[in-house]
Amino acid sequence: MLLAIDTSTHVSSIALYDERGVVVETTWQSHENHTRSLMPEVVRLMQVVGTNANDLRAIGVATGPGSFTGLRIGLSAAKGLAYSLSIALLGVPTLDISASAGIAGTPLTCAILQAGRGRFGAALYKNENGNARRAGDYFFGSPTQLVLQLREQLGHNSVFVIGEMDDALRDLFRAEFSAQLQLGTDALNVRRAGFLAALAWRRWCQGEQDDLQSLAPYYIPTASIA
């Protein structure tokens, strides 16, 4: 069984996953309370399905981009469990998680997260046989800067946009991209650990794992939230 942990932003999510798929999952608004809420939720989730830490064979963890506090807490917990249980650790970029939930009928998906102080982070993904493959660098900035970056990369392609968007950003996207754009629903825009677990499980089944010492978080660049 694999435990997936995502504390990248103000929304936290954890899941247990095995060869059948998602066994159990929970997602909640943690805000700045990752320290107090994470491990009690892990214990509670295991109790729900009648399992314990000794049944774990791997840990999947979101590695960012994300907030300093959230990523540090999630990665520390994941590393601590992987070390103490002598099991595999697998990092998954945070925007990959959102993108994997949005890969559908469009050739491109744009995954977005809130970067603080009215800024956003995003990345564009290509649909390759049903898998999300990042098509370029991460970009960070204001809603207007985000639109300019996206317009430059999109060309005439249509795009599915998914992730942490406020009403103002949604309205701006609709105004600027019109028929090129499909927006994720409120429910789909919530980043869920089940998708993280599926990505980590695939890597683990292929014999991959990350080094416990060198796996590092990708924090939102300071300049982008200044």
C-alpha positions in Angstrom: 0.0 0.0 0.0 1.1 3.5 -0.8 0.4 6.7 1.2 0.2 9.9 -0.7 0.7 13.3 1.0 0.1 16.7 -0.5 0.5 19.9 1.6 1.7 22.2 -1.1 -0.8 25.0 -0.5 -3.7 25.9 1.8 -5.5 22.7 0.7 -4.1 19.4 2.0 -4.9 16.0 0.8 -3.8 12.4 1.6 -4.7 9.1 0.2 -4.1 5.4 0.6 -3.6 3.5 -2.7 -2.9 -0.1 -3.8 -3.2 -2.3 -6.9 -7.0 -1.7 -6.9 -6.6 2.1 -7.0 -7.6 4.6 -4.4 -8.6 2.8 -1.1 -9.4 5.9 0.9 -8.8 9.7 0.5 -9.4 12.9 2.4 -9.0 16.5 1.4 -9.4 19.6 3.6 -8.7 23.3 4.0 -5.6 23.3 6.2 -4.6 26.9 5.7 -1.5 27.3 8.0 -2.3 24.4 10.2 -0.5 21.6 8.4 1.6 20.7 11.4 -1.4 20.1 13.6 -3.7 18.4 11.1 -1.5 16.2 8.9 -0.4 13.2 11.0 -3.8 12.9 12.9 -5.5 12.7 9.5 -3.0 10.0 8.4 -3.8 8.0 11.5 -7.5 8.5 11.1 -7.4 7.4 7.4 -5.6 4.2 8.3 -8.1 3.5 11.1 -11.0 3.9 8.6 -9.7 1.0 6.4 -8.2 -1.0 9.3 -4.6 -0.7 8.4 -1.4 0.7 9.9 2.0 2.1 9.0 3.5 -1.4 8.8 1.3 -2.2 5.8 2.9 0.7 3.8 5.3 -0.1 1.0 5.9 3.4 -0.4 5.2 7.1 0.3 4.3 9.5 -2.5 4.7 13.2 -1.7 4.0 16.5 -3.6 7.3 18.4 -4.1 6.0 21.8 -5.3 5.9 24.4 -6.4 4.2 25.4 -3.2 4.4 27.3 0.0 7.5 27.1 2.2 5.7 25.9 5.3 3.4 23.5 3.6 6.0 21.7 1.5 8.5 21.5 4.4 5.9 19.8 6.7 4.7 17.4 4.0 8.1 16.4 2.8 9.5 16.1 6.4 6.6 13.8 7.3 7.1 11.7 4.1 10.8 11.4 4.6 10.4 10.5 8.3 7.9 7.7 7.5 10.0 6.4 4.6 13.1 6.3 6.7 11.6 4.7 9.8 9.7 2.1 7.8 12.6 1.5 5.3 10.2 2.0 2.3 10.4 3.8 -1.0 9.9 7.6 -1.3 8.6 9.1 -4.5 8.3 12.8 -5.2 5.7 14.2 -7.6 5.6 17.8 -8.8 2.5 19.6 -7.5 1.2 20.9 -10.8 1.6 17.4 -12.3 -1.1 16.3 -9.9 -3.6 18.9 -11.0 -2.7 18.3 -14.7 -3.3 14.6 -14.4 -6.8 15.2 -13.3 -7.5 17.6 -16.2 -6.1 15.6 -19.2 -9.1 15.0 -21.3 -10.2 15.9 -24.8 -8.0 18.9 -25.3 -4.4 18.7 -26.6 -3.2 21.1 -23.8 -3.9 21.5 -20.1 -2.9 24.4 -18.0 -2.5 23.6 -14.3 -2.7 26.5 -11.8 -2.0 27.1 -8.1 -2.2 30.2 -5.9 1.2 31.7 -5.2 0.1 34.2 -2.6 -0.5 38.0 -2.7 -2.7 37.8 -5.7 -0.2 35.9 -7.8 -0.4 32.5 -9.4 1.9 29.7 -10.6 1.1 27.6 -13.7 2.5 25.2 -16.2 1.3 23.9 -19.6 0.9 20.2 -20.2 0.6 18.1 -23.4 -1.7 15.1 -23.6 0.5 12.2 -24.5 -1.6 9.0 -24.7 -3.7 10.1 -21.8 -0.7 11.2 -19.7 0.2 14.8 -18.7 3.6 15.8 -19.9 4.9 19.3 -19.0 5.5 21.3 -22.1 7.6 24.1 -20.7 8.9 25.9 -17.6 6.8 26.9 -14.7 5.7 30.6 -14.8 4.6 32.8 -11.9 2.9 36.2 -11.8 -0.2 38.3 -11.7 -3.4 37.2 -13.5 -2.5 39.6 -16.4 1.0 38.2 -16.6 -0.4 34.7 -16.5 -2.7 35.5 -19.5 0.2 36.9 -21.5 2.4 33.8 -20.8 -0.4 31.5 -21.7 -1.3 33.3 -24.9 2.3 33.2 -26.0 2.5 29.4 -25.5 -1.0 28.5 -26.7 -1.0 29.8 -30.3 -4.3 28.7 -31.8 -4.7 25.6 -29.6 -7.5 25.0 -27.2 -6.7 24.5 -23.5 -8.3 23.0 -20.5 -7.5 25.1 -17.3 -7.6 23.4 -13.9 -6.5 24.3 -10.4 -6.7 27.0 -7.8 -8.5 29.9 -9.5 -10.5 32.8 -8.0 -13.5 34.4 -9.7 -11.4 37.3 -11.1 -9.0 35.0 -12.8 -11.8 32.9 -14.3 -13.5 36.0 -15.7 -10.2 37.2 -17.1 -9.6 33.8 -18.8 -13.1 33.8 -20.3 -12.7 37.3 -21.6 -9.2 36.8 -23.1 -9.5 33.2 -24.6 -13.2 32.8 -25.3 -13.7 29.7 -27.5 -10.2 28.4 -26.9 -10.8 27.8 -23.2 -12.5 25.2 -21.1 -12.4 25.7 -17.3 -12.4 23.0 -14.7 -15.4 22.8 -12.3 -15.1 23.8 -8.7 -14.9 20.2 -7.6 -12.4 19.2 -10.3 -10.2 22.2 -9.5 -9.5 20.9 -5.9 -6.1 19.1 -6.0 -6.6 15.5 -4.7 -4.1 13.1 -3.4 -5.6 10.2 -5.3 -4.1 11.6 -8.5 -0.7 12.0 -6.7 -1.0 8.4 -5.5 -1.6 7.1 -9.0 1.4 8.9 -10.4 3.7 7.8 -7.5 2.3 4.2 -7.7 3.2 4.0 -11.4 6.8 5.1 -10.7 7.0 2.6 -7.9 5.8 -0.3 -10.0 8.5 0.6 -12.5 11.1 0.2 -9.8 11.7 3.9 -9.3 12.2 5.8 -6.1 13.9 9.0 -5.0 16.9 9.4 -2.7 15.8 10.2 0.8 18.5 12.7 1.4 18.5 14.6 -1.9 14.7 14.9 -2.6 14.0 18.6 -2.2 10.9 20.8 -2.4 10.4 23.4 -5.1 9.3 26.6 -3.3 7.4 29.3 -5.1 10.2 31.8 -6.1 10.3 34.8 -3.7 10.4 37.3 -6.6 7.0 36.0 -7.8 5.2 37.0 -4.5 7.0 40.2 -3.8 
